[in-house]
């Protein structure tokens, strides 16, 4: 542990094994062991940010042609008649797209769009699902649910209480589900039982999991990045990045965090020390994408998607996307950068030159690439669109 940070268990030791009976307000409501067994599996697109470290990097995949058609794939509705979340694209595996939004969680055939099953989770859903342990996990405003992939039946439901996670997508690693809300919560993915919870000084806005758990947090003009061990102990905390409203991304022993006010900070994963900082656009609420020595940051409320050298922080290129509401992704040697009003731009990762373009309207989420198709959520709506 870094010498500047004293060890501190973030789960109250007095709770012990009885935390579900008294100390914690998190409740797993299953009455019998759910039929979930966590084994190592790979999924086509398992979670927001593609991987637990939120690198938003996937090896080379086929992309639709420039003249591809764009159509509505799914519409999950809302309880209030308002919009959907800007960070809630679907997840994909084995020819099925899993969509969460508003009043419905559903599974659709990736080729035909046919609805295979749908459930009403009884609460608002504003985040992406997660595929892990052969199961679909969904966080609602107040609960976290495990759903059977075949028919959508509920396997377990955990009431999060004051640790509810209304707006940040969960992360799954091995047999653990990590959720950020008012505190960071680690749940057993097989049973829904709480393993530990930890607190930051600000509202959590996203988690990346690598050698440790890294949390971006911000509120009331300030913020921090906090690191926890896989047992929930404090490792380090730093306010150097400023007001963070997105999950960090972790690659090659470095944590990359973007502040809402326009600073990209590279932190040493071991101790939180600042390696470099660079200016980016303001109003960024989505994590950067990292691969092959490059860090790509969305335009946020500005106009430019920017790429930086991951080691030095030197700017490599910029591209005018206009205002962006979706995190970029890196697919092989290509970057998919979004413009809320300009569409999805396919850029050469090395030069930033545009090599393909889809004139999509109201792009409101990170793109998801699978099966030669691109899926995204419309800005401020509950609709998922497909480019194919």
C-alpha positions as CSV (number, residue, x, y, z in Angstrom):
1,X,0.0,0.0,0.0
2,X,1.3,3.5,-0.7
3,X,3.0,4.9,2.4
4,X,1.0,8.1,2.2
5,X,-2.3,6.3,2.6
6,X,-3.1,4.5,5.8
7,X,-5.0,1.2,5.5
8,X,-8.7,1.5,6.1
9,X,-11.3,-1.2,5.7
10,X,-14.3,0.4,4.0
11,X,-16.7,-2.2,5.2
12,X,-17.7,-1.8,8.8
13,X,-15.9,-4.5,10.7
14,X,-18.7,-4.7,13.3
15,X,-21.1,-5.9,10.6
16,X,-19.1,-9.1,10.0
17,X,-21.2,-11.9,8.5
18,X,-24.3,-10.3,9.9
19,X,-24.2,-7.2,7.7
20,X,-27.4,-8.2,5.9
21,X,-29.3,-8.4,9.1
22,X,-28.5,-5.0,10.4
23,X,-25.6,-2.9,9.4
24,X,-26.1,-2.8,5.7
25,X,-29.3,-1.7,3.9
26,X,-28.4,-3.8,0.8
27,X,-30.7,-6.8,0.6
28,X,-30.5,-9.8,-1.6
29,X,-34.1,-11.1,-1.9
30,X,-33.7,-14.6,-3.3
31,X,-35.0,-17.4,-1.2
32,X,-33.0,-20.3,-2.8
33,X,-29.7,-20.5,-4.6
34,X,-29.9,-19.1,-8.1
35,X,-28.8,-21.4,-11.0
36,X,-25.8,-19.2,-11.8
37,X,-22.2,-20.5,-12.0
38,X,-19.4,-18.1,-12.9
39,X,-17.0,-19.6,-15.4
40,X,-14.6,-17.9,-17.8
41,X,-16.5,-16.8,-20.9
42,X,-16.0,-14.3,-23.7
43,X,-18.8,-12.2,-25.1
44,X,-19.1,-10.2,-28.3
45,X,-19.8,-6.9,-26.4
46,X,-20.3,-7.7,-22.7
47,X,-20.6,-4.2,-21.0
48,X,-20.3,-0.5,-21.4
49,X,-16.7,0.4,-22.4
50,X,-16.3,-3.2,-23.7
51,X,-14.0,-4.4,-20.9
52,X,-13.8,-4.0,-17.2
53,X,-10.9,-1.5,-17.5
54,X,-13.1,0.7,-19.8
55,X,-10.5,0.9,-22.5
56,X,-13.3,0.9,-25.1
57,X,-10.9,-1.1,-27.4
58,X,-11.8,-4.1,-29.4
59,X,-9.7,-6.0,-31.9
60,X,-10.4,-5.4,-35.6
61,X,-14.0,-6.1,-36.6
62,X,-15.9,-5.7,-39.8
63,X,-17.7,-2.3,-40.0
64,X,-20.8,-1.4,-42.2
65,X,-20.1,0.3,-45.5
66,X,-20.4,4.0,-45.9
67,X,-23.8,3.6,-47.6
68,X,-25.2,1.4,-44.9
69,X,-28.8,2.0,-43.8
70,X,-29.8,3.3,-40.4
71,X,-33.0,2.1,-38.8
72,X,-34.6,1.8,-35.4
73,X,-33.8,-1.5,-33.8
74,X,-35.5,-1.3,-30.4
75,X,-37.7,1.1,-28.4
76,X,-37.9,0.4,-24.7
77,X,-40.1,3.3,-23.5
78,X,-39.8,5.6,-20.5
79,X,-41.9,5.9,-17.3
80,X,-41.9,9.7,-17.3
81,X,-42.1,10.4,-21.1
82,X,-38.6,11.9,-21.0
83,X,-35.4,10.7,-22.5
84,X,-33.0,7.8,-22.0
85,X,-29.5,7.7,-20.7
86,X,-26.6,8.9,-22.8
87,X,-24.4,6.0,-21.5
88,X,-26.8,3.1,-22.2
89,X,-26.0,1.3,-25.4
90,X,-26.9,-2.4,-25.6
91,X,-24.7,-5.4,-25.0
92,X,-24.4,-8.3,-27.5
93,X,-23.5,-12.0,-27.7
94,X,-24.4,-15.2,-29.6
95,X,-26.6,-13.4,-32.1
96,X,-28.7,-11.6,-29.4
97,X,-28.8,-7.9,-28.4
98,X,-29.8,-7.1,-24.8
99,X,-31.3,-3.7,-24.3
100,X,-32.2,-1.9,-21.1
101,X,-34.1,1.3,-20.9
102,X,-37.0,3.0,-19.3
103,X,-39.8,0.5,-18.7
104,X,-38.4,-2.6,-20.3
105,X,-35.4,-4.9,-20.5
106,X,-35.5,-7.1,-23.6
107,X,-33.5,-9.5,-25.8
108,X,-33.7,-9.2,-29.6
109,X,-32.4,-11.3,-32.5
110,X,-29.4,-9.4,-33.9
111,X,-30.3,-10.3,-37.5
112,X,-34.1,-10.0,-37.6
113,X,-34.7,-7.6,-34.7
114,X,-37.4,-10.0,-33.4
115,X,-38.0,-9.6,-29.7
116,X,-37.2,-12.9,-27.9
117,X,-38.3,-11.8,-24.4
118,X,-39.0,-8.7,-22.4
119,X,-39.5,-7.8,-18.8
120,X,-40.7,-4.8,-16.8
121,X,-38.1,-4.4,-14.0
122,X,-40.6,-2.3,-11.9
123,X,-38.2,0.7,-11.8
124,X,-36.3,3.0,-14.1
125,X,-33.3,1.7,-16.0
126,X,-30.8,4.2,-17.3
127,X,-27.7,2.1,-17.7
128,X,-26.3,-0.6,-20.0
129,X,-26.8,-4.3,-19.0
130,X,-23.8,-6.5,-18.3
131,X,-23.2,-10.0,-19.6
132,X,-21.3,-12.3,-17.2
133,X,-21.6,-15.8,-15.7
134,X,-24.0,-16.7,-18.5
135,X,-26.4,-14.1,-17.1
136,X,-27.7,-10.6,-17.9
137,X,-27.3,-8.1,-15.0
138,X,-29.2,-4.8,-14.9
139,X,-29.1,-1.9,-12.5
140,X,-32.3,0.0,-12.0
141,X,-32.8,3.2,-10.0
142,X,-33.0,1.2,-6.7
143,X,-32.2,-2.5,-7.4
144,X,-29.7,-4.7,-9.2
145,X,-31.2,-7.8,-11.0
146,X,-29.8,-11.0,-12.5
147,X,-31.8,-12.3,-15.4
148,X,-31.8,-15.6,-17.3
149,X,-30.4,-15.0,-20.8
150,X,-32.9,-17.5,-22.3
151,X,-36.2,-16.1,-21.1
152,X,-35.5,-13.0,-19.0
153,X,-36.7,-14.7,-15.8
154,X,-35.4,-13.1,-12.6
155,X,-32.7,-15.1,-10.9
156,X,-32.0,-12.7,-8.1
157,X,-32.8,-9.1,-7.1
158,X,-30.8,-7.0,-4.6
159,X,-32.2,-3.9,-3.2
160,X,-29.4,-1.3,-3.1
161,X,-31.0,1.1,-0.5
162,X,-28.9,4.2,-0.1
163,X,-26.3,2.7,-2.4
164,X,-28.6,2.8,-5.4
165,X,-26.9,3.3,-8.8
166,X,-29.3,5.2,-11.1
167,X,-26.9,6.4,-13.8
168,X,-23.7,4.4,-14.0
169,X,-23.4,1.1,-15.7
170,X,-22.2,-1.9,-13.6
171,X,-18.9,-3.7,-14.3
172,X,-18.5,-7.5,-14.0
173,X,-15.2,-9.3,-13.4
174,X,-15.1,-13.1,-12.7
175,X,-17.7,-13.7,-10.0
176,X,-18.1,-10.1,-8.8
177,X,-20.4,-7.3,-9.9
178,X,-19.2,-3.7,-9.1
179,X,-21.7,-1.0,-8.9
180,X,-21.2,2.8,-8.4
181,X,-23.9,5.0,-6.9
182,X,-23.7,6.4,-3.4
183,X,-20.6,4.4,-2.7
184,X,-19.0,1.5,-4.5
185,X,-20.6,-1.9,-3.9
186,X,-19.2,-5.3,-4.7
187,X,-21.9,-8.0,-5.1
188,X,-21.5,-11.8,-5.5
189,X,-22.6,-12.4,-9.1
190,X,-24.0,-15.8,-8.3
191,X,-26.1,-14.8,-5.3
192,X,-26.5,-11.0,-5.3
193,X,-25.1,-10.9,-1.7
194,X,-23.0,-7.9,-0.8
195,X,-19.2,-8.6,-0.4
196,X,-18.2,-5.0,0.6
197,X,-19.0,-1.4,0.0
198,X,-16.8,1.7,0.1
199,X,-17.3,5.4,0.1
200,X,-15.7,8.3,-1.7
201,X,-16.0,12.0,-0.8
202,X,-18.2,12.7,-3.9
203,X,-20.9,11.1,-6.0
204,X,-19.4,8.2,-8.0
205,X,-19.8,8.4,-11.8
206,X,-18.2,5.2,-13.0
207,X,-15.9,2.3,-12.2
208,X,-13.0,0.7,-14.0
209,X,-11.5,-2.6,-12.8
210,X,-8.0,-3.8,-13.4
211,X,-5.4,-4.7,-10.8
212,X,-7.6,-2.6,-8.5
213,X,-11.0,-0.8,-8.6
214,X,-10.7,2.8,-9.8
215,X,-13.6,5.2,-9.3
216,X,-14.3,8.6,-10.9
217,X,-16.3,10.9,-8.7
218,X,-17.4,14.5,-8.7
219,X,-19.9,16.9,-7.1
220,X,-20.3,20.6,-6.2
221,X,-17.3,21.8,-8.2
222,X,-14.8,19.3,-7.0
223,X,-13.9,15.6,-7.5
224,X,-11.5,12.8,-7.1
225,X,-10.2,9.5,-8.5
226,X,-10.1,6.8,-5.8
227,X,-8.5,3.4,-5.9
228,X,-9.6,0.4,-3.8
229,X,-8.2,-3.1,-3.5
230,X,-10.4,-6.1,-4.5
231,X,-11.2,-6.5,-0.9
232,X,-12.6,-3.0,-0.6
233,X,-9.7,-1.4,1.2
234,X,-8.6,2.2,0.4
235,X,-5.4,2.2,-1.8
236,X,-5.1,5.9,-2.8
237,X,-7.2,8.9,-3.5
238,X,-6.3,12.1,-5.4
239,X,-8.2,15.3,-6.3
240,X,-5.6,16.3,-9.0
241,X,-7.9,15.4,-11.9
242,X,-10.6,17.7,-10.7
243,X,-14.4,17.2,-11.2
244,X,-14.8,13.7,-12.7
245,X,-18.2,12.8,-14.2
246,X,-17.1,9.7,-16.1
247,X,-15.5,6.4,-15.4
248,X,-11.7,6.3,-15.8
249,X,-9.9,4.0,-18.3
250,X,-7.0,1.9,-17.2
251,X,-4.2,0.6,-19.5
252,X,-0.5,-0.2,-19.0
253,X,-0.4,0.7,-15.3
254,X,-1.9,4.1,-16.0
255,X,-5.3,5.5,-15.1
256,X,-6.8,8.1,-17.5
257,X,-9.4,10.4,-16.1
258,X,-11.2,13.3,-17.8
259,X,-12.6,16.2,-15.8
260,X,-15.9,18.0,-16.7
261,X,-14.0,21.3,-16.8
262,X,-11.5,20.1,-19.5
263,X,-8.5,18.3,-18.2
264,X,-7.2,14.8,-19.1
265,X,-5.0,13.4,-16.4
266,X,-2.8,10.3,-16.5
267,X,-2.2,8.8,-13.1
268,X,0.2,6.1,-12.0
269,X,-2.0,3.1,-11.1
270,X,0.3,2.1,-8.3
271,X,0.1,5.3,-6.2
272,X,-2.1,7.9,-7.9
273,X,0.8,10.3,-8.8
274,X,0.3,12.5,-11.8
275,X,2.2,11.5,-14.9
276,X,0.9,14.2,-17.1
277,X,-2.1,16.4,-17.8
278,X,-3.5,17.8,-21.1
279,X,-6.3,20.2,-22.0
280,X,-9.4,18.8,-23.6
281,X,-12.9,20.1,-24.3
282,X,-15.3,20.9,-21.4
283,X,-18.5,19.1,-20.4
284,X,-17.2,15.6,-20.9
285,X,-19.3,12.9,-19.2
286,X,-17.9,9.8,-20.9
287,X,-14.6,7.9,-20.5
288,X,-11.7,8.0,-22.9
289,X,-10.7,5.1,-25.2
290,X,-7.2,3.7,-24.9
291,X,-5.2,1.4,-27.2
292,X,-1.8,1.1,-28.9
293,X,-0.3,4.0,-27.1
294,X,-3.1,6.5,-27.8
295,X,-5.8,8.1,-25.6
296,X,-8.9,9.4,-27.5
297,X,-11.3,11.8,-25.8
298,X,-14.7,12.8,-26.9
299,X,-15.7,16.4,-27.7
300,X,-18.2,16.8,-24.8
301,X,-19.7,20.2,-25.0
302,X,-16.9,21.4,-27.3
303,X,-16.4,20.5,-31.0
304,X,-13.2,18.3,-31.2
305,X,-12.5,14.7,-30.6
306,X,-8.8,14.7,-29.5
307,X,-6.1,12.0,-29.4
308,X,-3.0,12.0,-27.2
309,X,0.2,10.1,-26.8
310,X,-0.5,7.8,-23.8
311,X,3.1,8.1,-22.5
312,X,3.7,11.8,-22.9
313,X,0.4,13.5,-23.2
314,X,1.4,15.2,-26.4
315,X,-1.5,15.8,-28.7
316,X,-1.5,13.6,-31.8
317,X,-4.5,14.9,-33.8
318,X,-8.0,16.4,-33.5
319,X,-11.2,16.0,-35.5
320,X,-14.2,18.2,-35.6
321,X,-17.2,16.2,-34.6
322,X,-19.3,18.9,-33.0
323,X,-20.9,18.3,-29.6
324,X,-20.6,14.7,-28.5
325,X,-22.8,12.6,-26.2
326,X,-21.1,9.3,-26.6
327,X,-17.7,7.8,-25.7
328,X,-15.3,7.0,-28.5
329,X,-14.3,3.4,-29.3
330,X,-11.2,2.0,-30.9
331,X,-11.8,-0.9,-33.3
332,X,-8.5,-2.3,-34.6
333,X,-6.7,0.7,-36.3
334,X,-9.9,2.8,-36.4
335,X,-11.6,5.2,-34.0
336,X,-15.4,5.6,-34.0
337,X,-16.1,9.1,-32.8
338,X,-19.6,10.4,-32.3
339,X,-21.2,13.8,-32.9
340,X,-24.6,14.3,-31.4
341,X,-25.7,16.2,-34.5
342,X,-23.2,15.1,-37.1
343,X,-23.2,11.3,-36.9
344,X,-20.6,8.6,-36.4
345,X,-17.1,9.3,-37.9
346,X,-14.7,6.4,-38.6
347,X,-11.1,7.8,-38.2
348,X,-7.7,6.5,-38.9
349,X,-6.3,5.9,-35.3
350,X,-2.8,7.1,-36.3
351,X,-3.7,10.2,-38.2
352,X,-7.2,11.3,-37.3
353,X,-8.2,11.3,-41.0
354,X,-11.8,10.3,-41.6
355,X,-12.1,7.2,-43.7
356,X,-15.8,6.5,-43.3
357,X,-18.9,8.3,-42.1
358,X,-22.5,7.5,-41.2
359,X,-24.9,10.5,-41.1
360,X,-26.7,9.3,-38.0
361,X,-29.0,11.7,-36.2
362,X,-29.0,12.4,-32.5
363,X,-26.3,10.0,-31.5
364,X,-26.5,9.7,-27.7
365,X,-24.2,6.8,-26.7
366,X,-21.0,5.0,-27.3
367,X,-21.3,2.9,-30.4
368,X,-21.3,-0.9,-30.1
369,X,-19.8,-3.0,-32.9
370,X,-20.8,-6.6,-33.4
371,X,-21.8,-8.9,-36.3
372,X,-20.7,-6.2,-38.8
373,X,-23.3,-3.8,-37.4
374,X,-23.1,-0.7,-35.2
375,X,-25.7,-0.1,-32.5
376,X,-26.2,3.2,-30.6
377,X,-28.8,4.9,-28.4
378,X,-30.5,8.0,-29.7
379,X,-29.8,11.2,-27.7
380,X,-32.5,11.8,-25.0
381,X,-34.7,9.0,-26.3
382,X,-35.3,5.3,-25.4
383,X,-34.6,4.1,-29.0
384,X,-31.7,1.9,-30.1
385,X,-30.6,2.3,-33.7
386,X,-28.6,0.0,-35.9
387,X,-26.3,0.8,-38.8
388,X,-26.1,-2.2,-41.2
